[in-house]
């Protein structure tokens, strides 16, 4: 694609985008204004029609009230005179196409004048309009009421009070017009000029009073429109988008009447409202398309004119490899950026000639430098061979040192096991001391009874039984200690609470020998799978360290507290003492291998490291330590 084509496309694209943006903004503005105008006209029509209906109803009330004011009170006791008076009201007959009536204070019919002879009704006392007229003493307009005609027509009643000279209500004059026949409101149903628009007058009970389609009169408004009419009764006068009779979208404008709580509504299909806007869009789109075509042609012609010198410069560059000398210089009569570009290009040609000469000199120097580098490369390869031999020798030495360290680690681990074994043997000695003392006492007692001649078969049997029991206990104790020296080969299911209690029984004699109080609290029970003996060694190591700390520091009233809480397959064991705790600079390193605070002859630094390894790596638990107010506290979670 040529630069001219790219420039035409880029310029056209930018210009089109700007043009379309301005066109869309302008179109949106005019659409908005057009829509506001259409909706405003619709709302103005509804407002004007509502005022006309208000005026019609007000005129009917005033005319009826004026006739009620001149009604002869004496005719209340003479139905013939009252009937004659009603027949003489020809003006009222044109307004009320059903009947005129005079009602007493109880709502009973006193007299009537029928426009339709088959209409008969004698009692109106329960009608709201009648009650309101009596209470207020003012004319009233009723909501649609069923009348007594056989065809089920409904009518609107307008009432006015008949007052005596003192202003007291003596009777009520009322007129009715049918909603199914031509009446004073029928002409307003033709207020909408559009073929697909319609107008309707709706009572506060959602009953249609007048409608552009007569068959809709006295039908109920669809429940989906109740909110719109409720808002109109509450004071809203405006236009909203709603659903029409054919389930299509319509713009409905509402206006509440001033004379009664009725709402006038006019609806126009959205398509009808938007038709002028759609027409404007089509015309606008046509104008934009024509303008864009003309704009593209103008831009193309102008870009062709501007790109001619550039095209000549491009051809010169394409033929440049076949030129030499002054033929490479480009000349132009254009007095713009292209002329400056040509001047720069000619300067570059001269610069390239100078740089070619400099490059030749640099090539000669580079060849000399490459020869020197070759010599350095050979020397470097010789040094690399020597370094490789040194690395091989160093790797052999590292292997030997690692093997020595591994042997040293094995010795230290064996030493640590011997220390634990000594702890176990010490505990075993304490366990055996009391049973052996008891056995010695039994033997001495046996000898004394024999010397005194008091030894009987019964005493001999008792001695034998007690001695065998002690020996059996010693055997079980020995068997329990023997199992601790065996390495765990398989995972064993055990209860950590029970095992903790057994370990405490092993270390309790050693604690009591040093006047150390050993307190224990166990709660719950669970079964875990792990290395039984390794778990025991870890507990004994931590308890042994706590005992040594209390003894070495000569703590007054030394004590060790052990707690084991087990639930839902997990156990938390805490071991705390009152030995003053671990120094802050040491506490973060006590689990490191080969780190010990004892003399080298007393410790290997592997005890707590092995405990942490057993709990965390072997049993997949955790072992932590912290200082409390009185000493150190180890927490095992398994």
Secondary structure, DSSP 8 states (H G I E B T S, - for coil): --HHHHHHHHHHHHHHHHHHHHHHHHHHHHHHHHHHHHHHHHHHHHHHHHHHHHHHHHHHHHHHHHHHHT--GGGGG-HHHHHHHHHT-HHHHHH-SSEEEEE-TTSBEEEEEESSTT----B-TT-HHHHHHHHH-S-EE---EE-S-TT--EEEEEEEEEE-TTS-EEEEEEEEEESSS--TTGGGGG---STT-EEEEE-TTSBEEEESSGGGTT-B--GGGHHHHHHHHTT--EEEEEE-TTS-EEEEEEEE-SSSS-EEEEEEEHHHHHHHHHHHHHHHHHHHHHHHHHHHHHHHHHHHHHHHHHHHHHHHHHTGGG--GGGG-------SHHHHHHHHHHHHHHHHHHHHHHHHHHHHHHHHHHHHHHHHHHHHHHHHHHHHHHHHHHHHHHHHHHHHHHHHHHHHHHHHHHHHHHHHHHHHHHHHHHHHHHHHHHHHHHHHHHHTT---HHHHHHHHHHHHHHHHHHHHHHHHHHHHTS---S-EEE-HHHHHHHHHHHHHHHHHHTT-EEEEEEE----EEE-HHHHHHHHHHHHHHHHHHHHHTT-TT-EEEEEEEEETTEEEEEEEE-S----HHHHTTTTSTT--SS-TTT--S-HHHHHHIIIIIISS-EEEEEE-SSSEEEEEE-
